[in-house]
Amino acid sequence: MEKILHTQNLLHFLGAFFLFIIVAGVIFLIGLYKGIVFGRNQEANNNSSSKKKSRSILGGLFSEQVAPFLDIFPVDLKASEARFIGKPVDFIVFKGLDEQNITEVVFVEVKSGKSQLTTNERSLEKAIKEKHVDFKIIRIDKKISTLELEENQIV
């Protein structure tokens, strides 16, 4: 009789143990599935966000370069007199360049959406408005600017 009770208790224990293992396994698999799905969704959201930012940046860079040819470009500035610089300002327009008589130099920064001037762009704007602008001529020694080759040297 004692052996039967002992065997029954053992069977109950083993049944409860296996039931616990099965329930724990199911919970683990559900958590794993949710983690994978959530991770994929999170990754997809991150990729989507990154792609949107990347497209926005590329769109902005493209818009900057074609700005002189768009209706938004000031009427008094000619696209043919604009030179793309990129940083720290998008364009420098040399008014009168086409007529070979430059009368004004205009710095142009192109912005899209709600973008703001960067710190460097703001400081450049301030320097220009405060007339802290100069013109320098740098002369290069003829020895540096002339390439002298030995008679049999292959270039």
Contacts in CASP RR format, 6 or more apart in sequence:
PFRMAT RR
TARGET T0000
AUTHOR 0000-0000-0000
METHOD contacts of the structure
MODEL  1
MEKILHTQNLLHFLGAFFLFIIVAGVIFLIGLYKGIVFGRNQEANNNSSS
KKKSRSILGGLFSEQVAPFLDIFPVDLKASEARFIGKPVDFIVFKGLDEQ
NITEVVFVEVKSGKSQLTTNERSLEKAIKEKHVDFKIIRIDKKISTLELE
ENQIV
59 112 0 8 1.000
60 112 0 8 1.000
63 70 0 8 1.000
63 110 0 8 1.000
63 112 0 8 1.000
64 84 0 8 1.000
64 86 0 8 1.000
64 90 0 8 1.000
64 110 0 8 1.000
65 84 0 8 1.000
67 73 0 8 1.000
67 90 0 8 1.000
67 91 0 8 1.000
67 108 0 8 1.000
67 110 0 8 1.000
68 77 0 8 1.000
68 78 0 8 1.000
68 79 0 8 1.000
68 82 0 8 1.000
68 91 0 8 1.000
69 79 0 8 1.000
73 79 0 8 1.000
76 95 0 8 1.000
77 93 0 8 1.000
77 95 0 8 1.000
77 106 0 8 1.000
77 108 0 8 1.000
78 93 0 8 1.000
78 95 0 8 1.000
78 98 0 8 1.000
80 97 0 8 1.000
80 98 0 8 1.000
81 93 0 8 1.000
81 94 0 8 1.000
81 95 0 8 1.000
81 96 0 8 1.000
81 97 0 8 1.000
81 98 0 8 1.000
82 91 0 8 1.000
82 92 0 8 1.000
82 93 0 8 1.000
82 108 0 8 1.000
83 91 0 8 1.000
83 92 0 8 1.000
83 93 0 8 1.000
83 94 0 8 1.000
84 90 0 8 1.000
84 91 0 8 1.000
85 91 0 8 1.000
85 92 0 8 1.000
87 120 0 8 1.000
88 118 0 8 1.000
88 120 0 8 1.000
88 121 0 8 1.000
88 124 0 8 1.000
89 107 0 8 1.000
89 108 0 8 1.000
89 109 0 8 1.000
89 121 0 8 1.000
89 124 0 8 1.000
90 108 0 8 1.000
90 109 0 8 1.000
90 110 0 8 1.000
91 107 0 8 1.000
91 108 0 8 1.000
91 109 0 8 1.000
91 110 0 8 1.000
92 105 0 8 1.000
92 106 0 8 1.000
92 107 0 8 1.000
92 108 0 8 1.000
93 105 0 8 1.000
93 106 0 8 1.000
93 107 0 8 1.000
93 108 0 8 1.000
94 102 0 8 1.000
94 105 0 8 1.000
95 102 0 8 1.000
95 103 0 8 1.000
95 104 0 8 1.000
95 105 0 8 1.000
95 106 0 8 1.000
96 102 0 8 1.000
96 103 0 8 1.000
96 104 0 8 1.000
107 124 0 8 1.000
107 125 0 8 1.000
107 128 0 8 1.000
109 117 0 8 1.000
109 121 0 8 1.000
109 125 0 8 1.000
111 117 0 8 1.000
117 125 0 8 1.000
127 133 0 8 1.000
149 155 0 8 1.000
END
